Amino acid sequence: MPSTGLPPGGPAPWSISRDLPPYRGILAVDAKDFTGRPAVEHVRITPLIPQLLQQALERAGLGQLWQDQRFANNTGDGFVFGFDPTALPRVIHPFLIELQELLTDYNIHATATGGLRLRVSLHVGPLPDSGAPGDGNGTPRNDTHRLLDSRPVRAMLAGSSENTTHVAAILSQRVFEDAVLSGYTRLHPDRFIEVAATVEDKNFQQSAWLHVPAPSGGLYDRRILGEQQAAGTPSAPAEAPRTPAARPGTGSTVTYHQNRGFVSHGDVHGGQHQTNNYGDETE
């Protein structure tokens, strides 16, 4: 083959124009407190997680998605694979609720491994997928794992009942806009809460959206997510996530709508006014 004069690995970024890799949905899961379990349990849990994923996908009518998975990788305490992004709305619903129900049934009878609770992250973006080594590597894949490790989704499992809440999911902004705001999935945007996804000791922060199929306790009290709450302000009830209608901007007014309890309305420069659905007001 004649020499092209290009360095090994192809041309440098921003040196030529080229086609994007195909867009792929990325699904990643991770077991809560895996490293804190006895080592003897690890060998049982590692193959169990993909088995549960397959069963939940089949129960959701997405068995073919498992069969067609791309660049799959068992991470020991979790699993990740790529898939056709046209299925994203159905991965959000009914897959997440099926995974929650499957884990509920599993945890009732689990003895050898104990209960299992999973964090789930969903993202989408262009990734190499040609059947060659290195497929699936790229920024969207990295961001999927960062979302999975981010503080808000960890806090959701830590702040909920281990007897009720077995799945906490985090969606990237792109997935939320394309599959949820667009109306393609059965879940209304009110079933999600917007968060700033950050990872300790990592230079990562993105806007993302949390969804918990089976919330428990005061799960939507934003103090669970590390946010400050004004003194004397009642905690928000579990069924009251923030809607996506509010978009903070410089000098703009921000409104947080909730299904019950308080409606928070204020200016980003300072003052805040709160009115609950019963007409009571606080400053």
Secondary structure, DSSP 8 states (H G I E B T S, - for coil): ----S--TT-S-TTSS------EEEEEEEEETT-TTS-HHHHHHHHHHHHHHHHHHHHHTT-HHHHHT-EEEEE-SSEEEEEE-GGGHHHIIIIIHHHHHHHHHHHHHH--SS----EEEEEEEEE---SSSTTTT-SHHHHHHHHHHH-HHHHHHHHTS-TTT--EEEEEEHHHIIIIIITS-SSS-GGG-EEEEEE-TTSS-EEEEEEE-SS--SSTT-GGGGT----TT-----TT----TT----TT-EEEE--SSSEEEEEETTS-EEEEETTS-EE-
